[in-house]
Amino acid sequence: MAMDLAKLVAEALIVIWPAYVANATPVVASKLIKRRTPIDMGRLFPDGRRIFGDGKTIEGFAFGVAAGTALGGLTIYIISSFIGNALRYPTYLDCLSLSFWALVGDLIGAFLKRRMGLPRGAPAPLLDQLDFLVAALLVTRLLDPAIVSLQVFVAAVLLTPPIHLATNAAAYVLGLKKEPW
């Protein structure tokens, strides 16, 4: 029983790793890239608020997808080289899907936060922690149901909020984020 739980947690972490990398990369990229082009180009939604806001950039999105796909794929290759077929691994196409849809999910979260009148950086518990993950897992599950089983999906949703909060707090301490959430 404990081994099954450990295997499930390991598989969930391996599956969601590309989405985690993709979601974290724009924060790092924003510190390295001088030119930042908002995805919404400064446009307003009919409610008079920005569509996504200045924090969602074309450069961050592109770097996030690239990093999630590359680092996700590389990490999975390294892990599978050491432990073989003991676990299920996402393919490189899965890594691309998880990375791309994680950032689309993050955009959806930003869009919803703007509709709620929340300013950039304001906390939205659970939305902040799960928007990227749920989008990445739902779409990737449609593309590859074997890799995102219902058990992996549930485990990832349960594991992500504390991991997300801890990594955001670390990014805050390192000066990469203005807020610790």
Backbone bond lengths (Angstrom), bond angles and torsions (degrees), N, CA, C in turn:
res aa  C-N    CA-C-N  psi(-1)  N-CA   C-N-CA  omega(-1)  CA-C   N-CA-C  phi
1 M - - - 1.466 - - 1.530 110.88 -
2 A 1.353 116.41 -49.00 1.462 119.65 -179.90 1.523 110.74 -64.56
3 M 1.355 116.43 -36.26 1.461 120.26 178.99 1.528 110.08 -66.96
4 D 1.331 117.19 -39.00 1.459 120.29 177.91 1.524 110.76 -63.44
5 L 1.326 116.88 -40.31 1.460 120.65 178.60 1.528 110.43 -66.70
6 A 1.333 116.48 -42.82 1.462 119.86 178.59 1.526 110.72 -62.80
7 K 1.323 116.85 -40.95 1.470 120.72 178.18 1.525 110.43 -64.69
8 L 1.318 117.91 -41.53 1.467 121.75 178.37 1.526 111.07 -62.53
9 V 1.324 117.12 -45.62 1.463 121.07 178.53 1.528 110.10 -61.80
10 A 1.338 116.61 -44.24 1.469 120.13 178.98 1.526 110.91 -61.45
11 E 1.325 117.33 -45.39 1.467 120.37 178.98 1.521 111.09 -63.46
12 A 1.323 117.21 -42.38 1.463 119.97 179.88 1.525 110.68 -62.10
13 L 1.328 116.84 -43.69 1.469 120.20 179.73 1.531 111.70 -65.20
14 I 1.324 116.44 -38.48 1.469 119.81 178.01 1.522 110.43 -66.53
15 V 1.315 117.11 -43.20 1.464 121.06 -179.51 1.525 111.33 -64.55
16 I 1.320 117.53 -41.38 1.466 118.86 -175.07 1.528 113.70 -87.22
17 W 1.330 117.53 -7.27 1.460 120.29 -178.65 1.533 112.78 -53.85
18 P 1.346 120.92 -49.29 1.469 119.01 179.51 1.530 112.91 -58.08
19 A 1.325 117.54 -37.61 1.470 120.94 178.53 1.528 110.34 -67.22
20 Y 1.324 117.16 -39.84 1.464 120.63 176.95 1.526 111.06 -60.91
21 V 1.335 115.81 -46.84 1.468 120.31 -179.45 1.524 109.50 -62.14
22 A 1.329 116.48 -47.62 1.467 120.26 -179.18 1.522 111.29 -59.95
23 N 1.314 117.58 -41.10 1.457 121.71 -178.10 1.526 112.35 -69.59
24 A 1.328 117.19 -32.20 1.471 121.08 -178.45 1.526 112.84 -83.94
25 T 1.308 117.68 -28.48 1.464 121.47 -172.94 1.526 114.49 -59.96
26 P 1.339 120.76 -41.88 1.470 118.65 -179.44 1.526 113.85 -58.13
27 V 1.315 117.96 -30.71 1.462 121.07 177.92 1.527 109.57 -64.96
28 V 1.325 116.42 -44.38 1.461 121.11 178.58 1.525 109.98 -69.81
29 A 1.328 116.76 -44.35 1.468 121.32 -178.79 1.519 111.37 -59.83
30 S 1.330 117.45 -35.33 1.471 119.98 -178.88 1.524 112.05 -64.47
31 K 1.329 117.05 -24.54 1.463 120.95 177.53 1.531 111.78 -82.38
32 L 1.335 116.20 -23.69 1.456 120.98 -175.95 1.530 113.74 -96.72
33 I 1.322 116.17 -25.78 1.464 120.74 -174.39 1.530 109.37 -101.98
34 K 1.293 115.43 125.12 1.474 119.33 -179.74 1.524 111.53 -75.47
35 R 1.333 115.67 -42.44 1.463 119.60 -178.57 1.521 109.16 -87.42
36 R 1.310 116.13 122.14 1.452 120.91 178.91 1.526 109.22 -128.43
37 T 1.318 116.21 117.38 1.449 121.99 -177.73 1.527 109.10 -105.72
38 P 1.331 118.03 113.56 1.468 118.90 178.74 1.527 111.21 -59.37
39 I 1.314 116.47 137.51 1.463 120.91 179.53 1.522 110.42 -58.93
40 D 1.321 117.14 -36.95 1.472 119.47 -178.84 1.527 113.32 -83.33
41 M 1.344 116.48 1.02 1.472 122.29 178.76 1.534 112.60 53.47
42 G 1.324 115.87 27.16 1.463 120.70 178.69 1.519 114.50 80.22
43 R 1.317 116.74 5.17 1.476 120.16 -177.50 1.522 111.47 -73.07
44 L 1.326 113.34 154.14 1.458 121.30 178.63 1.522 109.96 -104.48
45 F 1.306 115.52 149.27 1.459 122.87 172.55 1.531 106.97 -80.53
46 P 1.333 119.49 163.02 1.469 119.58 179.36 1.533 115.06 -54.82
47 D 1.337 117.72 -20.00 1.468 119.84 177.84 1.531 112.46 -79.00
48 G 1.339 116.84 0.26 1.458 121.21 177.82 1.512 114.63 88.64
49 R 1.326 117.58 -1.34 1.461 121.59 178.82 1.525 109.88 -102.10
50 R 1.329 115.23 157.90 1.467 119.81 175.90 1.526 109.70 -57.34
51 I 1.320 115.97 150.55 1.463 120.34 178.94 1.526 109.62 -67.81
52 F 1.347 116.54 -53.72 1.468 121.11 179.10 1.518 112.58 -122.38
53 G 1.316 117.37 -37.74 1.458 121.78 -177.75 1.521 111.66 105.80
54 D 1.332 115.22 171.29 1.464 121.45 -176.14 1.526 113.66 -67.92
55 G 1.319 117.47 -19.89 1.461 120.47 -176.49 1.520 114.56 -75.12
56 K 1.306 117.88 -11.81 1.471 121.83 -179.55 1.523 107.63 -108.17
57 T 1.339 115.43 105.55 1.462 119.69 -173.82 1.531 112.42 -115.43
58 I 1.319 114.58 156.18 1.459 120.78 176.44 1.529 109.67 -61.00
59 E 1.325 115.92 -44.02 1.464 120.43 -178.86 1.528 111.39 -63.52
60 G 1.319 117.50 -44.31 1.458 121.17 178.45 1.519 111.75 -62.92
61 F 1.330 116.41 -41.57 1.462 120.83 178.80 1.525 110.09 -62.65
62 A 1.337 116.79 -48.55 1.468 120.89 -178.42 1.528 111.14 -62.69
63 F 1.333 117.07 -45.83 1.462 119.91 179.07 1.527 110.84 -65.46
64 G 1.312 117.40 -37.20 1.458 120.70 179.15 1.516 112.59 -63.32
65 V 1.332 116.33 -45.95 1.470 119.70 178.90 1.528 109.97 -63.94
66 A 1.326 116.55 -44.62 1.471 120.32 -179.36 1.528 111.30 -62.90
67 A 1.331 116.58 -46.85 1.471 120.19 -178.23 1.523 111.47 -67.34
68 G 1.323 117.30 -43.46 1.461 119.88 179.27 1.513 112.12 -61.22
69 T 1.329 115.66 -41.86 1.466 119.93 179.87 1.525 110.67 -68.47
70 A 1.327 116.70 -49.64 1.472 120.58 -176.30 1.523 112.37 -69.24
71 L 1.336 117.05 -52.21 1.472 119.12 -178.20 1.520 111.74 -70.49
72 G 1.331 116.62 -34.83 1.461 119.59 175.16 1.509 110.67 -61.82
73 G 1.331 115.84 -49.27 1.464 120.00 179.66 1.510 112.73 -62.77
74 L 1.324 117.06 -42.68 1.467 121.34 179.92 1.530 110.84 -64.17
75 T 1.304 116.81 -45.69 1.465 120.93 179.64 1.526 110.59 -60.75
76 I 1.309 115.82 -44.77 1.462 120.14 -179.89 1.530 110.28 -64.15
77 Y 1.320 116.98 -40.39 1.467 120.81 177.12 1.536 110.55 -60.21
78 I 1.317 116.44 -45.59 1.471 120.62 -179.09 1.528 110.80 -64.51
79 I 1.323 116.65 -47.67 1.474 119.60 -179.42 1.522 110.54 -61.58
80 S 1.332 117.19 -45.62 1.463 119.59 -178.15 1.526 111.40 -66.28
81 S 1.336 117.68 -27.75 1.469 120.82 177.13 1.526 111.23 -66.10
82 F 1.322 116.07 -32.07 1.460 119.95 -178.64 1.522 113.34 -86.55
83 I 1.326 117.67 -38.58 1.465 118.72 -174.20 1.521 113.85 -113.97
84 G 1.308 117.55 2.56 1.467 120.64 174.36 1.506 113.80 64.89
85 N 1.309 115.93 -139.78 1.464 121.99 -174.81 1.525 113.50 -92.64
86 A 1.313 117.96 24.88 1.463 120.67 -179.45 1.525 112.19 -67.70
87 L 1.337 116.76 -23.42 1.464 121.81 -179.69 1.528 109.45 -129.16
88 R 1.333 115.23 164.25 1.466 119.77 172.38 1.524 107.80 -87.90
89 Y 1.318 115.78 140.00 1.464 120.80 -178.29 1.524 110.02 -124.04
90 P 1.331 115.93 144.66 1.468 118.20 172.13 1.524 110.11 -67.61
91 T 1.326 116.27 148.77 1.459 121.09 172.73 1.531 108.13 -79.47
92 Y 1.339 116.58 174.44 1.466 119.20 175.95 1.532 110.56 -63.96
93 L 1.328 116.89 -35.01 1.467 119.91 176.19 1.528 110.31 -64.85
94 D 1.335 116.77 -39.20 1.467 120.35 174.60 1.527 110.56 -61.59
95 C 1.337 117.02 -41.38 1.472 120.79 179.01 1.523 110.60 -61.21
96 L 1.329 116.58 -41.73 1.463 120.58 176.83 1.519 110.42 -62.96
97 S 1.317 117.25 -45.99 1.468 121.50 179.34 1.528 111.11 -61.84
98 L 1.329 116.57 -48.83 1.465 120.42 -179.95 1.527 111.10 -59.26
99 S 1.328 117.23 -40.78 1.466 121.51 -178.99 1.523 111.35 -68.99
100 F 1.325 115.98 -50.41 1.469 120.67 -178.31 1.528 111.10 -60.74
101 W 1.319 115.95 -50.84 1.465 119.26 -175.76 1.526 112.79 -72.33
102 A 1.318 117.86 -24.32 1.469 119.86 172.89 1.527 109.56 -61.81
103 L 1.322 116.58 -43.07 1.464 119.72 -178.68 1.523 111.62 -75.33
104 V 1.325 117.84 -30.28 1.466 119.59 172.33 1.531 108.93 -65.34
105 G 1.324 116.84 -42.24 1.468 120.58 176.89 1.518 111.80 -61.08
106 D 1.325 116.57 -38.92 1.460 121.01 176.68 1.529 110.58 -63.92
107 L 1.324 116.89 -39.65 1.470 120.66 175.82 1.531 110.82 -63.11
108 I 1.325 116.37 -41.42 1.470 120.00 177.88 1.525 109.71 -60.95
109 G 1.330 116.16 -42.29 1.468 119.97 177.56 1.523 111.65 -61.69
110 A 1.339 117.08 -43.57 1.470 120.81 178.15 1.526 110.55 -63.13
111 F 1.327 115.97 -41.68 1.468 120.64 178.08 1.536 110.09 -59.49
112 L 1.324 117.13 -46.90 1.470 121.01 179.91 1.528 111.57 -64.14
113 K 1.334 116.89 -40.43 1.466 120.19 178.53 1.534 110.77 -62.62
114 R 1.335 117.30 -40.17 1.474 120.07 177.75 1.526 110.04 -64.78
115 R 1.337 118.13 -38.91 1.466 121.19 179.39 1.529 110.67 -66.54
116 M 1.333 116.71 -30.16 1.470 120.67 178.04 1.525 111.56 -81.60
117 G 1.336 116.72 -2.65 1.456 120.90 179.76 1.519 114.11 80.09
118 L 1.325 117.20 14.86 1.460 120.27 179.82 1.527 109.71 -82.04
119 P 1.314 117.68 131.82 1.473 119.54 178.29 1.527 110.86 -73.74
120 R 1.340 115.39 164.23 1.461 121.35 177.84 1.526 109.37 -55.00
121 G 1.325 115.12 131.59 1.452 120.60 178.10 1.518 114.50 89.37
122 A 1.327 117.59 -10.04 1.469 119.57 179.47 1.528 109.33 -70.07
123 P 1.326 117.34 142.27 1.463 119.09 -178.76 1.527 112.34 -73.52
124 A 1.307 115.20 143.73 1.468 123.07 172.42 1.530 105.14 -137.40
125 P 1.345 116.17 86.50 1.460 119.46 -175.06 1.531 113.17 -50.80
126 L 1.293 115.15 139.91 1.460 128.17 -176.46 1.529 112.55 70.77
127 L 1.322 119.18 -43.49 1.464 119.84 175.42 1.525 108.77 -61.06
128 D 1.314 117.71 -46.41 1.465 121.55 179.01 1.523 112.32 -61.29
129 Q 1.319 117.36 -35.88 1.450 121.08 -175.03 1.529 113.38 -87.40
130 L 1.325 117.38 -23.54 1.465 118.38 -170.50 1.523 115.70 -119.16
131 D 1.338 119.42 -11.77 1.466 120.02 -176.30 1.525 111.61 -57.39
132 F 1.319 116.15 -49.45 1.463 121.10 -178.24 1.527 111.68 -65.73
133 L 1.322 115.33 -39.59 1.458 120.59 -174.24 1.528 111.94 -70.79
134 V 1.322 116.40 -47.46 1.460 120.11 -177.22 1.529 110.61 -62.72
135 A 1.323 117.47 -43.97 1.470 119.83 178.42 1.531 110.52 -61.15
136 A 1.334 116.91 -46.49 1.463 120.89 -178.61 1.528 111.34 -61.55
137 L 1.317 116.51 -45.12 1.460 119.67 -177.14 1.525 112.40 -72.37
138 L 1.332 117.76 -39.11 1.467 119.72 -179.20 1.521 111.48 -63.18
139 V 1.316 117.01 -49.81 1.465 119.30 -177.76 1.527 110.60 -68.32
140 T 1.320 117.32 -42.37 1.458 119.37 -179.85 1.524 110.63 -65.86
141 R 1.311 117.43 -33.75 1.478 120.31 175.59 1.526 110.55 -62.32
142 L 1.323 117.19 -38.14 1.472 120.00 176.77 1.529 110.94 -64.19
143 L 1.333 116.63 -37.40 1.460 121.55 -178.57 1.525 113.06 -79.64
144 D 1.326 116.62 -34.83 1.466 121.40 -175.82 1.527 109.83 -145.90
145 P 1.350 116.43 77.19 1.474 119.68 -176.13 1.528 113.67 -59.35
146 A 1.321 117.58 -25.73 1.468 119.65 -178.70 1.519 111.63 -68.63
147 I 1.331 117.72 -31.26 1.461 119.80 -175.87 1.530 111.69 -85.78
148 V 1.324 117.27 -30.91 1.467 120.32 178.75 1.536 107.49 -113.35
149 S 1.321 114.54 77.20 1.461 119.77 177.15 1.526 108.91 -71.51
150 L 1.310 116.37 166.27 1.468 120.63 177.41 1.526 110.53 -59.73
151 Q 1.331 117.61 -38.53 1.459 121.19 179.89 1.533 111.16 -65.31
152 V 1.337 116.54 -43.46 1.466 120.51 177.93 1.524 109.73 -64.12
153 F 1.322 117.14 -41.23 1.464 121.79 178.80 1.533 110.53 -57.94
154 V 1.324 116.55 -51.36 1.471 121.20 -178.84 1.525 110.76 -63.36
155 A 1.332 116.95 -44.54 1.472 120.04 179.21 1.526 110.44 -60.43
156 A 1.321 117.97 -43.40 1.458 121.49 -179.96 1.524 111.33 -62.91
157 V 1.319 116.94 -41.82 1.472 120.66 179.52 1.529 110.61 -65.08
158 L 1.317 117.76 -36.54 1.469 120.82 178.89 1.531 112.44 -75.11
159 L 1.341 116.93 -35.52 1.464 120.75 -178.52 1.529 113.10 -76.16
160 T 1.309 117.02 -31.95 1.463 120.80 -168.77 1.524 115.79 -67.51
161 P 1.331 122.04 -45.08 1.470 118.31 -177.33 1.534 114.32 -54.95
162 P 1.336 120.20 -48.42 1.473 116.77 179.03 1.534 112.96 -67.64
163 I 1.329 117.19 -35.89 1.467 119.67 177.70 1.521 110.00 -65.18
164 H 1.314 116.54 -44.24 1.469 121.69 -179.35 1.526 110.88 -61.81
165 L 1.309 116.30 -45.29 1.469 119.64 179.09 1.528 111.41 -63.34
166 A 1.328 117.18 -41.15 1.474 120.61 179.92 1.531 111.49 -66.28
167 T 1.323 117.88 -43.37 1.461 119.66 -179.30 1.523 111.24 -69.71
168 N 1.323 117.47 -34.82 1.470 119.46 176.39 1.528 110.99 -67.63
169 A 1.315 117.07 -38.16 1.468 119.76 177.00 1.529 109.91 -63.89
170 A 1.337 116.77 -39.98 1.467 120.25 177.61 1.534 110.52 -65.05
171 A 1.322 117.49 -41.85 1.473 120.86 178.42 1.523 110.43 -63.07
172 Y 1.310 116.95 -35.22 1.468 121.51 177.47 1.537 110.35 -65.90
173 V 1.327 116.13 -46.60 1.468 121.21 179.40 1.531 110.59 -61.88
174 L 1.322 116.94 -36.30 1.463 121.95 179.89 1.541 113.09 -79.76
175 G 1.338 116.19 -2.94 1.459 119.96 179.07 1.513 114.06 80.92
176 L 1.321 118.10 14.38 1.465 121.27 179.29 1.516 112.58 -86.30
177 K 1.321 116.61 -22.24 1.481 121.58 179.82 1.514 108.78 -128.84
178 K 1.328 114.89 151.72 1.468 120.75 178.77 1.518 112.44 -85.50
179 E 1.351 115.82 -20.11 1.475 120.61 -179.82 1.524 108.65 -124.85
180 P 1.331 117.31 148.74 1.467 119.21 -177.98 1.535 114.36 -86.06
181 W 1.339 119.04 10.91 1.469 119.64 -179.94 1.495 112.60 -112.00
